[in-house]
């Protein structure tokens, strides 16, 4: 009786261990299912988030000139901040009463650690700041939430007479509503016009009463003074509150403000100025929207843009969809008030399209490989190799999800880059199995023995070749600056995919070959025909 083949390499041992294991098919289904779930739940982005660190240090010294600020605040701070490791460049600004030092770290420096080092360095040198300097403000950059994923433009409908102030109040309400959506981070408004009292002074009347602008400003400031509540407790434990009611309730309150006396009579603000309530007429900044109507560009309209950003590592597609869903719920309410909106930027749609497009090209590449193998090896062999590709990608995507990565253009580029390498192991295994099945020495061998021997035979060289390819990807992990941040998904995912390709090829290729492949039917008769021919030649001699 012939002895069964004893595998020497890990490839043969894996093939032998899973060849008749009832859990092998369940493992294959489980891998595909886990990969699909990981593909759906892994956050999607158009581009990978890049680590950018930096901040600004603002120091106020009342009464100081720009030259003094530069000499005693900005330059000393620059010298101290240069002592921090990882700082790429420093840019100082000196203005009247205030100095600002902008700090930028090398790309790739840990943001939290960089912010802490900057704050510590400023606090350590507090004693070196001149007398009278106010507490420095350290404002770090927050690049993760500063870039919006959705921008929405709100503008009046045609024929609507809604004012900019009313539009601002409504958009402010919508801002608060959208800010409640999970994982929405920073929200800002651009082009808004807030409500205020506008006081337009008549300089001729002001001169006629022998008054100055300083007197008017001083009187107005008296209205803006906050009078704090006086809080105390009585002997019996009761809390006594003293408060002063807000002095400004209407335009009349501002108009009746006494700014001076002239010949024994009070001079009111209304005597020298026109007081109105409305939008901030001193803010000349505005935002306009130009949209297409009936194939032609209509006249521009003033609008307010609401920007929304997301938390780091969250799914831009899901958040953008939730924002759009909530806006659609408010659409009828806004329309009744004469307001329309237009989503001018949707990072979620762009990210989803970019990912879907690359997934589509990934599928095309798999089909091309499958068709090529049909002509080279056969349709059964092609089917076996084709199955291993989604299984390998499933493992890779799941590992990426567990390590906190996102699916973006660079991640999928890494998959496309490694796609040709992923099928190498499976093709090598199936080709060797195909060769063994058609070899004359395998006529009397059992099918299981052929599969195990064929897989074990190519194990060592395939392992070394795959390891060599993995090692060529490792140096990419040490590339710095912007290019290193952009290339990071390649050394993170390609080695995982290549390692998974080995394991999947050694487990599933022999298993599926046992299910789909058979020995050639004429193989045994051809062997005996050749044997009889040799014997007849011997007899003739």
C-alpha positions as CSV (number, residue, x, y, z in Angstrom):
1,X,0.0,0.0,0.0
2,X,1.4,3.4,-1.0
3,X,2.1,5.9,1.8
4,X,0.2,9.2,1.9
5,X,2.2,12.3,1.1
6,X,3.6,14.1,4.2
7,X,3.8,17.9,3.6
8,X,7.0,19.7,4.6
9,X,6.0,23.3,4.0
10,X,3.3,25.4,5.6
11,X,1.5,25.5,2.3
12,X,1.0,21.8,2.2
13,X,0.1,21.7,5.9
14,X,-2.6,24.3,5.4
15,X,-3.9,22.5,2.3
16,X,-4.0,19.1,4.2
17,X,-5.7,20.7,7.2
18,X,-8.5,22.4,5.3
19,X,-9.0,19.9,2.4
20,X,-11.7,17.9,4.2
21,X,-12.6,20.3,7.0
22,X,-16.3,21.0,7.0
23,X,-15.6,24.5,8.2
24,X,-13.6,25.5,5.1
25,X,-16.7,26.4,3.1
26,X,-18.1,28.3,6.1
27,X,-14.8,30.2,6.4
28,X,-15.0,31.3,2.8
29,X,-18.6,32.6,3.2
30,X,-17.6,34.2,6.5
31,X,-14.6,36.1,4.8
32,X,-16.8,37.4,2.0
33,X,-19.5,38.5,4.4
34,X,-17.1,40.2,6.8
35,X,-15.4,42.0,3.8
36,X,-18.8,43.2,2.5
37,X,-19.8,44.5,5.9
38,X,-16.4,46.2,6.3
39,X,-16.8,47.8,2.9
40,X,-20.1,49.2,3.9
41,X,-19.2,50.5,7.4
42,X,-15.7,51.7,6.9
43,X,-15.7,55.5,6.6
44,X,-15.4,56.8,3.1
45,X,-13.4,59.9,2.1
46,X,-12.2,61.3,-1.2
47,X,-8.7,61.8,0.0
48,X,-6.9,60.5,3.1
49,X,-6.7,62.9,6.0
50,X,-3.2,64.3,6.4
51,X,-1.6,65.2,9.7
52,X,-1.0,69.0,9.8
53,X,0.0,70.6,13.0
54,X,0.5,74.2,14.0
55,X,-1.1,77.1,15.8
56,X,-1.0,80.8,16.6
57,X,0.1,82.5,19.7
58,X,-1.6,85.9,20.4
59,X,-0.2,88.3,23.0
60,X,-1.8,91.7,23.8
61,X,0.1,94.6,25.3
62,X,-2.2,97.7,25.5
63,X,-0.6,100.9,24.4
64,X,2.4,99.4,22.6
65,X,3.4,100.4,19.1
66,X,4.1,97.8,16.4
67,X,7.8,98.3,16.7
68,X,7.7,97.7,20.5
69,X,5.5,94.6,20.0
70,X,8.1,93.3,17.5
71,X,11.1,93.9,19.7
72,X,9.8,92.8,23.1
73,X,7.1,90.2,22.2
74,X,7.3,88.7,18.7
75,X,11.1,88.2,18.3
76,X,11.6,86.7,21.8
77,X,8.7,84.4,21.3
78,X,10.1,83.3,17.9
79,X,13.4,82.4,19.6
80,X,11.7,80.4,22.3
81,X,9.4,78.5,19.9
82,X,12.3,77.5,17.6
83,X,13.5,75.4,20.5
84,X,10.5,73.0,19.9
85,X,11.4,69.9,18.0
86,X,9.5,69.5,14.7
87,X,8.8,73.1,13.9
88,X,9.1,73.8,10.2
89,X,8.8,77.6,10.1
90,X,7.6,80.5,12.2
91,X,5.9,83.7,11.0
92,X,5.5,86.7,13.3
93,X,3.1,89.6,12.9
94,X,3.5,92.9,15.0
95,X,0.6,95.3,15.1
96,X,-0.6,98.0,17.4
97,X,-1.3,96.5,20.9
98,X,-1.0,92.9,19.7
99,X,1.6,90.4,18.5
100,X,0.8,87.2,16.7
101,X,3.3,84.3,16.1
102,X,2.1,81.6,13.6
103,X,3.8,78.2,14.0
104,X,3.7,75.4,11.5
105,X,5.1,71.9,12.2
106,X,6.4,69.4,9.7
107,X,3.7,67.4,8.1
108,X,3.3,64.1,9.9
109,X,4.0,65.5,13.4
110,X,1.4,64.3,15.9
111,X,-1.1,67.2,16.3
112,X,-2.0,66.7,19.9
113,X,1.6,66.4,21.0
114,X,2.6,69.4,18.9
115,X,-0.2,71.6,20.4
116,X,0.9,70.5,23.9
117,X,4.5,71.4,23.3
118,X,3.6,74.8,21.9
119,X,1.4,75.6,24.9
120,X,4.1,74.4,27.4
121,X,6.8,76.5,25.7
122,X,4.6,79.7,25.9
123,X,3.7,79.1,29.6
124,X,7.3,78.4,30.5
125,X,8.3,81.9,29.3
126,X,5.5,83.8,30.8
127,X,7.9,85.5,33.3
128,X,9.9,86.9,30.4
129,X,7.0,88.9,29.0
130,X,7.0,92.7,29.8
131,X,4.9,94.1,32.6
132,X,1.3,94.8,31.6
133,X,1.1,92.0,29.0
134,X,-2.2,90.2,29.0
135,X,-2.5,86.4,29.2
136,X,-1.2,84.9,25.9
137,X,-3.8,83.0,23.8
138,X,-2.6,79.8,22.2
139,X,-4.9,78.8,19.3
140,X,-4.0,75.5,17.6
141,X,-4.9,74.6,14.1
142,X,-7.7,72.0,13.8
143,X,-7.4,70.9,10.2
144,X,-9.6,67.9,10.9
145,X,-12.7,70.0,11.4
146,X,-11.8,73.2,9.5
147,X,-12.5,71.8,6.1
148,X,-16.2,71.6,5.4
149,X,-17.8,68.5,3.8
150,X,-21.1,70.3,3.0
151,X,-21.8,73.9,2.1
152,X,-25.4,75.1,1.7
153,X,-26.4,78.5,0.1
154,X,-29.6,80.1,1.4
155,X,-31.2,82.8,-0.7
156,X,-34.6,84.6,-1.1
157,X,-37.1,83.2,-3.6
158,X,-38.1,85.2,-6.7
159,X,-40.5,87.9,-5.6
160,X,-39.7,87.4,-1.9
161,X,-39.1,90.6,0.1
162,X,-37.4,88.9,3.0
163,X,-34.6,91.0,4.5
164,X,-31.1,89.8,5.2
165,X,-31.6,90.0,8.9
166,X,-34.7,87.7,8.8
167,X,-32.8,85.4,6.5
168,X,-29.9,85.3,8.9
169,X,-32.2,84.5,11.9
170,X,-33.7,81.6,10.0
171,X,-30.4,80.2,8.8
172,X,-29.1,80.5,12.4
173,X,-32.0,78.3,13.5
174,X,-31.2,75.8,10.7
175,X,-27.5,75.8,11.8
176,X,-28.5,74.8,15.3
177,X,-30.7,72.0,13.9
178,X,-28.0,70.6,11.7
179,X,-25.4,70.8,14.4
180,X,-27.4,68.2,16.4
181,X,-26.6,65.5,13.7
182,X,-24.2,62.9,15.0
183,X,-20.6,63.5,14.1
184,X,-21.2,67.0,12.7
185,X,-18.4,69.1,14.1
186,X,-17.9,72.7,13.2
187,X,-20.6,74.8,11.5
188,X,-20.0,78.4,10.3
189,X,-21.9,81.1,8.4
190,X,-20.5,83.2,5.6
191,X,-22.2,86.4,4.2
192,X,-24.6,86.8,7.1
193,X,-26.0,90.2,8.1
194,X,-26.7,90.5,11.8
195,X,-29.3,92.8,13.3
196,X,-28.0,96.0,15.0
197,X,-28.9,99.6,15.6
198,X,-27.4,101.9,13.0
199,X,-26.7,105.4,14.1
200,X,-25.9,107.9,11.3
201,X,-24.6,111.2,12.8
202,X,-25.3,114.5,11.0
203,X,-21.9,116.3,11.3
204,X,-23.5,119.7,10.7
205,X,-25.9,119.3,13.6
206,X,-23.1,118.0,15.7
207,X,-21.0,121.0,15.0
208,X,-24.0,123.3,15.6
209,X,-24.4,121.9,19.2
210,X,-20.6,122.1,19.7
211,X,-20.4,118.4,20.3
212,X,-17.8,115.8,19.4
213,X,-18.0,112.2,18.2
214,X,-16.3,111.2,21.4
215,X,-19.2,112.4,23.5
216,X,-21.6,110.3,21.5
217,X,-19.4,107.3,21.7
218,X,-19.1,107.7,25.5
219,X,-22.8,108.0,25.9
220,X,-23.5,104.9,23.8
221,X,-20.9,102.9,25.7
222,X,-22.8,103.7,28.9
223,X,-25.8,101.7,27.5
224,X,-23.6,98.7,26.7
225,X,-22.2,98.4,30.2
226,X,-23.3,95.1,31.8
227,X,-24.5,95.7,35.4
228,X,-23.9,92.4,37.2
229,X,-26.5,90.9,39.6
230,X,-25.7,91.3,43.3
231,X,-26.0,87.9,44.9
232,X,-26.0,87.3,48.6
233,X,-27.7,85.1,51.2
234,X,-29.8,86.3,54.2
235,X,-29.6,84.8,57.7
236,X,-32.5,82.4,56.9
237,X,-30.8,81.1,53.8
238,X,-32.8,83.0,51.2
239,X,-31.1,84.2,48.0
240,X,-31.5,87.9,47.2
241,X,-31.1,89.0,43.6
242,X,-30.7,92.6,42.5
243,X,-30.8,93.2,38.8
244,X,-31.1,96.1,36.3
245,X,-33.4,95.7,33.3
246,X,-31.8,96.0,29.9
247,X,-31.8,99.7,29.0
248,X,-32.3,99.2,25.2
249,X,-35.7,97.7,24.1
250,X,-36.5,99.7,21.0
251,X,-35.3,102.5,18.7
252,X,-36.9,105.1,20.9
253,X,-34.6,104.1,23.8
254,X,-31.6,104.8,21.6
255,X,-33.1,108.0,20.2
256,X,-33.9,109.4,23.7
257,X,-30.3,108.9,24.9
258,X,-29.1,112.2,26.4
259,X,-25.6,113.0,25.2
260,X,-25.1,116.5,26.5
261,X,-26.8,119.7,27.7
262,X,-27.0,123.0,25.8
263,X,-28.1,126.2,27.5
264,X,-29.9,124.2,30.2
265,X,-31.7,121.9,27.8
266,X,-30.9,118.2,27.2
267,X,-29.6,117.2,23.8
268,X,-30.9,113.9,22.7
269,X,-29.2,111.5,20.2
270,X,-32.2,112.0,17.9
271,X,-31.3,115.7,17.6
272,X,-28.0,115.0,15.9
273,X,-28.4,111.5,14.4
274,X,-30.7,109.2,12.5
275,X,-31.3,105.9,14.4
276,X,-32.5,102.8,12.5
277,X,-32.6,99.1,13.3
278,X,-31.6,96.7,10.5
279,X,-28.6,94.9,9.2
280,X,-25.0,95.8,9.8
281,X,-24.4,98.4,7.2
282,X,-20.7,98.7,8.2
283,X,-20.0,95.1,7.1
284,X,-19.3,95.4,3.4
285,X,-18.6,91.7,3.0
286,X,-21.3,89.8,1.2
287,X,-21.9,86.5,-0.5
288,X,-23.9,86.1,-3.7
289,X,-25.2,83.2,-5.7
290,X,-25.4,83.0,-9.5
291,X,-27.6,80.2,-10.7
292,X,-28.8,78.9,-14.0
293,X,-32.5,79.4,-15.0
294,X,-34.0,78.2,-18.3
295,X,-30.6,77.5,-19.7
296,X,-29.3,81.0,-18.9
297,X,-27.6,82.5,-15.9
298,X,-30.0,84.6,-13.9
299,X,-29.0,87.7,-11.9
300,X,-27.1,87.1,-8.8
301,X,-28.8,87.1,-5.4
302,X,-27.4,87.8,-1.9
303,X,-27.1,84.6,0.1
304,X,-25.8,83.1,3.3
305,X,-23.6,80.1,3.1
306,X,-23.7,77.5,5.9
307,X,-20.6,75.2,6.1
308,X,-20.6,71.9,8.0
309,X,-17.6,69.8,8.8
310,X,-17.2,66.3,10.3
311,X,-15.3,64.7,13.1
312,X,-12.0,63.0,12.2
313,X,-12.3,59.3,11.1
314,X,-16.1,59.5,10.5
315,X,-18.0,58.6,7.3
316,X,-18.4,61.6,5.1
317,X,-21.0,59.9,2.9
318,X,-23.3,59.0,5.8
319,X,-23.0,62.4,7.4
320,X,-23.6,64.3,4.2
321,X,-26.7,62.1,3.5
322,X,-28.1,62.9,7.0
323,X,-27.5,66.6,6.4
324,X,-29.3,66.5,3.1
325,X,-32.2,64.4,4.6
326,X,-32.7,67.0,7.4
327,X,-32.6,69.9,4.8
328,X,-35.3,68.1,2.8
329,X,-37.5,67.9,5.8
330,X,-37.2,71.7,6.3
331,X,-37.6,72.5,2.6
332,X,-41.4,73.1,2.7
333,X,-41.1,75.3,5.9
334,X,-38.3,77.4,4.2
335,X,-40.3,77.7,1.0
336,X,-43.4,79.1,2.9
337,X,-41.1,81.8,4.3
338,X,-39.7,82.7,0.9
339,X,-36.3,81.0,1.3
340,X,-34.6,78.5,-1.0
341,X,-31.4,76.6,-0.6
342,X,-28.8,75.0,-2.8
343,X,-26.1,72.5,-1.8
344,X,-23.0,74.0,-3.4
345,X,-20.6,71.4,-2.1
346,X,-21.2,67.8,-1.1
347,X,-17.9,66.1,-0.2
348,X,-19.9,62.9,0.6
349,X,-21.1,62.5,-2.9
350,X,-17.6,63.1,-4.3
351,X,-16.1,60.6,-1.9
352,X,-18.8,58.0,-2.7
353,X,-18.3,58.5,-6.4
354,X,-14.5,58.2,-6.2
355,X,-14.7,55.0,-4.1
356,X,-17.4,53.5,-6.3
357,X,-15.5,54.3,-9.5
358,X,-12.4,52.6,-8.2
359,X,-14.4,49.6,-7.0
360,X,-15.9,49.3,-10.5
361,X,-12.4,49.4,-12.0
362,X,-11.3,46.8,-9.4
363,X,-14.2,44.5,-10.6
364,X,-13.2,45.1,-14.3
365,X,-9.6,44.0,-13.4
366,X,-10.9,40.8,-11.8
367,X,-13.0,40.0,-14.8
368,X,-10.0,40.5,-17.1
369,X,-7.9,38.2,-15.0
370,X,-10.7,35.6,-15.0
371,X,-11.1,35.7,-18.8
372,X,-7.3,35.4,-19.3
373,X,-7.2,32.3,-17.1
374,X,-10.0,30.7,-19.0
375,X,-7.9,30.6,-22.2
376,X,-4.7,29.7,-20.4
377,X,-5.9,27.0,-17.9
378,X,-9.6,26.5,-18.3
379,X,-12.9,27.8,-16.9
380,X,-12.8,25.7,-13.7
381,X,-9.3,26.9,-12.9
382,X,-10.3,30.5,-13.7
383,X,-13.3,30.2,-11.4
384,X,-11.1,29.0,-8.5
385,X,-8.6,31.8,-8.9
386,X,-11.3,34.4,-9.3
387,X,-12.9,33.4,-6.0
388,X,-9.6,34.1,-4.2
389,X,-9.5,37.8,-5.2
390,X,-12.6,38.9,-3.3
391,X,-11.7,36.7,-0.4
392,X,-8.2,38.4,-0.2
393,X,-9.7,41.9,-0.6
394,X,-12.3,41.1,2.1
395,X,-9.5,40.2,4.6
396,X,-7.6,43.4,3.7
397,X,-10.6,45.7,4.0
398,X,-11.5,44.2,7.3
399,X,-8.0,44.7,8.7
400,X,-8.1,48.3,7.4
401,X,-11.4,48.9,9.2
402,X,-10.0,47.4,12.5
403,X,-6.9,49.6,12.3
404,X,-9.0,52.8,12.0
405,X,-8.3,53.5,8.3
406,X,-10.8,55.0,5.8
407,X,-11.6,53.9,2.3
408,X,-10.4,56.6,0.0
409,X,-8.7,57.0,-3.4
410,X,-5.3,56.1,-2.1
411,X,-6.5,53.0,-0.2
412,X,-8.2,51.7,-3.3
413,X,-5.2,52.6,-5.4
414,X,-3.2,50.3,-3.1
415,X,-5.6,47.5,-3.8
416,X,-5.4,48.1,-7.6
417,X,-1.6,48.2,-7.3
418,X,-1.5,44.9,-5.5
419,X,-4.3,43.2,-7.6
420,X,-1.8,41.7,-10.1
421,X,0.2,40.4,-7.1
422,X,-2.8,39.0,-5.3
423,X,-3.5,36.3,-7.8
424,X,0.1,35.2,-8.2
425,X,0.0,32.7,-5.3
426,X,-3.4,31.3,-6.4
427,X,-2.3,31.0,-10.1
428,X,1.0,29.3,-9.1
429,X,-0.9,26.8,-6.9
430,X,-3.6,26.0,-9.5
431,X,-1.1,25.7,-12.3
432,X,1.0,23.2,-10.3
433,X,-2.2,21.2,-9.5
434,X,-3.1,21.3,-13.2
435,X,0.3,20.0,-14.1
436,X,0.3,17.2,-11.5
437,X,-3.2,16.1,-12.7
438,X,-1.9,15.7,-16.2
439,X,1.4,14.1,-15.2
440,X,1.8,10.3,-15.9
441,X,3.2,9.7,-12.5
442,X,-0.1,10.8,-10.9
443,X,-2.2,8.1,-12.5
444,X,-2.1,5.8,-9.5
445,X,-2.1,8.6,-6.9
446,X,-5.2,9.6,-4.9
447,X,-6.7,13.0,-5.8
448,X,-6.1,14.3,-2.2
449,X,-2.5,13.3,-2.4
450,X,-2.0,15.1,-5.7
451,X,-3.6,18.3,-4.3
452,X,-1.5,18.4,-1.2
453,X,1.7,17.5,-2.9
454,X,1.2,20.1,-5.7
455,X,0.5,22.8,-3.1
456,X,3.4,21.8,-0.9
457,X,5.8,21.7,-3.8
458,X,5.5,25.4,-4.6
459,X,5.2,26.6,-1.0
460,X,8.8,27.6,-0.2
461,X,9.6,29.6,-3.4
462,X,6.1,31.3,-3.3
463,X,6.7,32.3,0.3
464,X,10.1,33.8,-0.5
465,X,8.9,35.6,-3.6
466,X,5.9,37.1,-1.7
467,X,8.1,38.1,1.2
468,X,10.5,39.9,-1.2
469,X,7.6,41.9,-2.7
470,X,6.4,42.8,0.8
471,X,9.9,44.0,1.8
472,X,9.9,46.3,-1.3
473,X,6.8,48.1,0.1
474,X,8.2,48.6,3.6
475,X,10.5,51.6,2.7
476,X,7.4,53.6,1.7
477,X,6.3,53.7,5.3
478,X,9.4,55.8,6.1
479,X,8.8,58.5,3.5
480,X,8.1,61.8,5.2
481,X,6.3,65.1,4.6
482,X,3.3,65.3,2.3
483,X,4.2,62.4,0.0
484,X,4.6,60.1,3.0
485,X,1.2,61.0,4.3
486,X,-0.3,60.5,0.9
487,X,1.4,57.1,0.3
488,X,0.8,55.8,3.8
489,X,-2.1,53.5,2.8
490,X,0.1,51.6,0.3
491,X,2.6,50.1,2.9
492,X,-0.3,49.6,5.3
493,X,-2.5,47.6,3.0
494,X,-0.4,46.0,0.3
495,X,1.6,43.7,2.7
496,X,-1.6,42.7,4.4
497,X,-3.1,41.8,1.0
498,X,-0.1,39.8,-0.1
499,X,0.0,37.9,3.1
500,X,-3.7,37.2,2.9
501,X,-3.2,36.0,-0.7
502,X,-0.8,33.3,0.5
503,X,-3.1,32.0,3.2
504,X,-6.2,32.1,1.0
505,X,-4.3,30.4,-1.9
506,X,-3.0,27.6,0.3
507,X,-6.4,27.0,1.9
508,X,-9.1,27.5,-0.7
509,X,-7.3,26.6,-4.0
510,X,-6.8,22.9,-3.1
511,X,-10.2,22.8,-1.5
512,X,-12.0,24.2,-4.6
513,X,-9.9,22.1,-6.9
514,X,-11.1,19.0,-5.1
515,X,-14.7,20.1,-5.7
516,X,-14.3,21.3,-9.3
517,X,-11.3,19.5,-10.9
518,X,-11.0,15.9,-11.9
519,X,-8.3,13.7,-13.4
520,X,-8.5,13.5,-17.2
521,X,-10.6,10.5,-18.2
522,X,-8.2,9.2,-20.9
523,X,-5.2,9.7,-18.7
524,X,-5.2,6.1,-17.4
525,X,-5.7,4.5,-20.8
526,X,-2.9,6.6,-22.4
527,X,-0.5,5.4,-19.7
528,X,-1.3,1.7,-20.4
529,X,-1.1,2.3,-24.1
530,X,2.4,3.8,-23.7
531,X,3.4,0.9,-21.4
532,X,2.2,-1.7,-23.9
533,X,4.0,0.0,-26.7
534,X,7.2,-0.2,-24.8
535,X,6.7,-3.9,-24.0
536,X,6.0,-4.7,-27.7
537,X,9.2,-2.9,-28.7
538,X,11.2,-5.1,-26.2
539,X,9.6,-8.3,-27.7
540,X,10.5,-7.2,-31.2
541,X,14.1,-6.9,-30.1
